Amino acid sequence: MPSLPTLAVVGATGAVGTVMCELLTGRRNVWGEIRLFASERSVGRRVRCRGEELTVRALTPEALDGVDVAMFDVPDEVSARWAPVAVERGAIVVDNSGAFRMERDVPLVVTEINPDEVRNRPRGIIANGNCTTLAMIVAVAPLHREYGLRELVLASYQAASGVGQGGADALHAQLTRVAGDRMLGSRAGDVRQAVGDELGPFPAPLALNVVPWAGGLADDGWSSEEMKMRNESRKILGLPDLKVSATCVRVPVVTGHSVAVHAVFATEVDAEEAREVLRNAPGVILVDDPTAGEFPMPIDAVGTDPSWVGRIRRALDDPRALDLFITGDNLRKGAALNTAQIAELLARELSRR
Amino acid sequence: MPSLPTLAVVGATGAVGTVMCELLTGRRNVWGEIRLFASERSVGRRVRCRGEELTVRALTPEALDGVDVAMFDVPDEVSARWAPVAVERGAIVVDNSGAFRMERDVPLVVTEINPDEVRNRPRGIIANGNCTTLAMIVAVAPLHREYGLRELVLASYQAASGVGQGGADALHAQLTRVAGDRMLGSRAGDVRQAVGDELGPFPAPLALNVVPWAGGLADDGWSSEEMKMRNESRKILGLPDLKVSATCVRVPVVTGHSVAVHAVFATEVDAEEAREVLRNAPGVILVDDPTAGEFPMPIDAVGTDPSWVGRIRRALDDPRALDLFITGDNLRKGAALNTAQIAELLARELSRR
């Protein structure tokens, strides 16, 4: 029997990397050696992972020698530079950045939807989707298989940790500044004043506010995050002409992205039938009994693997449309979990050789 | 010259009533005597209004004698009982509850959109719209006049004070329980535990969460709030067949309802032209320069009169659709302000007699 494959985690100390180590500890082990990499200021740190205490290393070409699978969670430009190096040194890369997602010769894989795509990797790189797209698409894909998706209108409720640990830290810091004053939030500018310079990575205070902007500016007033939801949904579902309009909004939640979805299909839909489809769908948990307080919410979905879906209604004025609400942990299925699941498909493939 | 009309404010000590008194203080005065009414436990309280210190009275039929215009902000069942009494005693009622809005012989008036409807009041009652509908419709109506509205897909971000002062108080109380613990929001259930029994009027914790449920259960899984957005939009715009799908979500904001809007029109649209339409529309302020940090947000819109609109984009896959984001103060244009504006139209009508 061949030895188990060697795994590298690149970006092991960030918000997503930390969850990657948690997942490696909790999931069935398929890995031999595990090597952790991070940026300069974390090198030498000791991190517990799979019951072992590992030392975080600096990323060098040589340090990647012998790695079979490398999971990357680093900024786009770091992935763009280092993923090809890892491939050159013999690894298959699963990349969670936006650097390769929309490249023609890089598959964009969601393990519940298009797992076979992992084999189409001429560059040795497989991309993981954007965190907002992932939570949503896991629940939308089974409905597409049933009814044939034609259009998505999306409005997101994105958590602070979607921009990394710095986002979560900034929200907490803001909360301590606004808590205790029961008049705050009642006058224009009072929250801005209380939050002061504690904006963190956000363009405006997040505490007691919603910020309809995420990512950078793409064309014609669209944000990069909104373009990702459109382009990645099309690629993952294999629907290059899918109509998508997304509005991305940051909300004062630590972890757990939610999306209000209006989905138009080719055929008439039925809400109870849609519930049955979702009840049986992999990676999905159905919570749809509003009068009993059952609907998807970040405070319940955080720390869990599935996409939580509920509020399922057939549109009153369009028998081919469903309205629903989806929440998923942006650090898990939205990032670390799907990356780990793709890596596990590769581990299985490698151990069959 | 006839004397100025007498105004009654029924429900003067609630979240909306308090703003009504503020508005009566700040706006050009068109009223003679002002009488304040509230429920039993507030009777006798002294409230400053229009520079006078007024004593809150108990609501009796006799106490309404001589009132020309009565603004009601009380629960549906209180309006249903007392509005007809006020009419019997000679008043015209402007009602902010849901009791009469959808009645055929009660006009539903937004002063920027259908002010002439105030004259069609066979029952002596004029209704004010739901707070979520109002902020949104003020910005959507001028686009409808330009392009001919066919469909709305809406997702709301509703503030705690939308359910009254108790909602705002509960959110503040929850904030003090979750502030200071930088790990909160990272594990399923940890926010529930921290918030404990401090739910206030909400079905789940609002701090560090979003709750996709507002109002009661209507048919087929729709909430009453979602049905209001559909039915009231149709009635205010005079479009009985308008297609509307709304998902209503409560967010941890004190005051300021926001709505992500996907609007489909009869003709092709242009984003820059739409901005020009909105720049010239009454009751609207355009804030649409995202890279300069300009987009509509509750912390800026709170305490102001207009609907703030921005993030205006033509849909990438439908030349007849616009995506936009709107925020309005749910206690002002969403409630007290529009009620006061309707009452002022009546004051002008009465003083012409």
Interface residues (C-beta under 8 A of the other chain):
Chain A: E151 V153 A155 Y157 A168 D169 H172 L175 T176 V178 A179 G180 R182 L184 G185 S186 R187 A188 G189 D190 V191 R192 P203 A204 P205 L208 N209 V210 V211 P212 W213 L217 D220 G221 W222 S223 R230 D241 L242 K243 V244 S245 T247 V249 V251 P252 V253 V254 T255 S258 A260 H262 A271 D288 P290 T291 G293 F295 P296 M297 P298 I299 D300 A301 V302 G303 T304 G310 R311 I312 R313 R314 A315 L316 D317 D318 A321 D323 F325
Chain B: E151 V153 A155 Y157 A168 D169 H172 L175 T176 V178 A179 G180 R182 L184 G185 S186 R187 A188 G189 D190 V191 R192 P203 A204 P205 L208 N209 V210 V211 P212 W213 L217 D220 G221 W222 S223 R230 D241 L242 K243 V244 S245 T247 V249 V251 P252 V253 V254 T255 S258 A260 H262 A271 D288 P290 T291 G293 F295 P296 M297 P298 I299 D300 A301 V302 G303 T304 G310 R311 I312 R313 R314 A315 L316 D317 D318 A321 D323 F325
